[in-house]
Structure formats: C-alpha cells, structure tokens
Amino acid sequence: MRDLRQAAADYRLAAGRVRPIGGLAACAPQKICERDALTTHKPPLYSRLVEVFARSGVVRTDITPIAFSLGPLARVARLVQPHLDEVERRIAQQTAAFDPAIEAYVTYAVGGRGKRLRPLLALLAGGATGKINSGHLDLAVIVELIHVATLVHDDIMDATEICSGEMIQTQRRFDLKLEVEDYLRIVGKKTGSLFAASAELAALISEADLNVIETFKNFGFQIGTAYQIYDDCLDIAGSERATGKTLGTDLRKGKFTLPVLIFLQSASDFERERCCRLVLEERIEEMTELLRIGATNGALNESIAAGSDLIREAQTVLDGIAANPYADALFALGDALREMFDQLRV
C-alpha cells in the first residue's frame, strides 16, 4: 500500500487531472445511471426541506453566543470566547437579511451545525500575528457564512435529488477507481482551501510579513485537510447520539472517503465486489462495520493515523512563529484535533 504521507506530499506538489467516472458503474450501470444522471426538468426554486422550514414560520432571533461543547476544543476556544460570541451575534444579524422564503432554514443551519472552527482559526491567527481587530471579526463571520452556504446548498441539492454542488466530488460518486491522491485533491479544494484562507487572510489583516502569511496559509490548509479526514472518519466511527447527525451519509451519497479508499487499496477482488454490493444495496451499516473491524486491514485506524500525521506537520510549520498565547493556542488546536482523532480509534 502506498504511504499516505507520500501521497499527501505528491498532492501538495502537483495538482493532477481528475479521471472520468468509472468503478461501480461497471458493477451495476443501471443503478448508477439512476443516481448520477442530471434531471432534465427544471427544478423548483427551493427544496421540499426548505419549504417545510419556511412554512413553519419559526425564526430564531435569539441565537445564543457560541460555546464549544465540553471537550478538547473548549480549552482552545476559551482564549477568544468573547470574540466568538461577537462573531455569533454578527452572524445572526446577517441571517436576518436572507430572503424570507429561506430565512427559517438558514437560521436553523447557522444555529445548529458546525464547531465554528473556521472563525476560531481566523481569530487565533489574527492574535498570533498582531492584535485582534474588527477586520478579523469580519473575516471570521465571512468564512463561517461561506461554510454555512455550502451546507445549505448541499441540503437543497440532496433534497431535490440533483447531482450538483461540490462538482469534482459529485463527479466521482460511486467510483471504485478513485485514488487517495484524488481524495486529497478534493478535500484540499473543499475544506483545506477555506481553512487556509481563514488563517492567511487573518495574517494579512494583521499586516504580517509575506513569509508569515504563507506560513499561516500552509498551517490552515493542513489543519483543514486533517479536519475533513476526521469528519469523514466520524461518519463511520462516531456516535449518532454524540454527533447529533445521521452517520453513514457519505456512503449513502456514494462519496468514497479515506477509510473506504484505504480499504479498497488492499482489498481482494471478492472484498471489492462485496463492497460494491453493500453500497449499491444501501446496506450502509454492514459497510460501516466492515471498515471498522481490524480484520479488514484497519482502514479506519490508518485514516486516523494519516490525519494525525497531517496535524503534526501543521504544528511543525509554526516552529518559526513568535510565541504568544494565540500562537500557543493554535498549536493546542492541533493537539485538540489529535485527541478527537484518538477517540475514534477501534
């Protein structure tokens, strides 16, 4: 099996072209066509999901200041908690300006999802390179609204059964030929880039030196990529009670994440065929269990190790940064994410 760290390094050095769709289509072309074909009729403006919230008339105007749940991230967030509370208030103000037809759903999406990691990163990077000011607060609001917008967009696309949105990832749904390098490229464009922008722009707002700005950009990219790997592992090994969301959603959508790809790399023809059958028949619980047990090849644990390695690399990037409480908190953010990874080990 190819070393994952080398694959990650190759991705950072060169962006390759994405290959055409393949894989599961060979196993069951009719099924895949049904899932992947774009609809030919004009879709409704809003999805059924949005309409439900719009008709309900329930609009929260009292979004409470964000407080990270007790755990590793709470210790890191404590340093900038007043700033995070202000960011939350500004986000609530922005939400009130949305089209009334979707305001209720957007309020729900803003208030109930995510750990606000991007604003946290922007604020800590701002403090690590200077004094946190209104520009950093604006940045924190903007990056979080961009993130929420992608969540809302995905929900609308899923509810209307239209295959669009995250274009590359959508194109590679149900693709057994997807490689780890392809996955890293997708994750880099999807999550790594927004984390990178959060840290880079925070340093730019602080008028830091160009090399410092580049350092924070690289740190954000690696932390963001690692966090996406964590989220993908959580989708397999997490607890619905703890996460508050349905697990196995990536598999249901045909999005093959790192644990699946690692499993497929060393799987026998029989195991690949079984994987194909389980996914197509939507036997997600069985597929999830297959990835969790060590008898397969420890795909989940190897994915956790890969994410932890990326975090260590990101922390190394900070070695040349002048020490202060915010820089220390950025390093601690990496430790917190590694602790979250360790909680998923089987």
Secondary structure, 3 states (H helix, E strand, C coil): CCCHHHHHHHHHHCCCCCCCCCCHHHHCHHHHHHHHCCCCCCCCCCCHHHHHHHHHCCCCCCCCCCCCCCCHHHHHHHHHHHHHHHHHHHHHHHHCCCCHHHHHHHHHHHHHCCCCHHHHHHHHHHHHCCCCCHHHHHHHHHHHHHHHHHHHHHHHHHHCCCCCCCHHHHHCCCCCCCCHHHHHHHHHHHHHHHHHHHHHHHHHHCCCCHHHHHHHHHHHHHHHHHHHHHHHHHHHHCCHHHHCCCCCHHHHCCCCCHHHHHHHHHCCHHHHHHHHHHHHCCCHHHHHHHHHCCCCCCHHHHHHHHHHHHHHHHHHHHHHCCCCHHHHHHHHHHHHHHHHHHCCCC
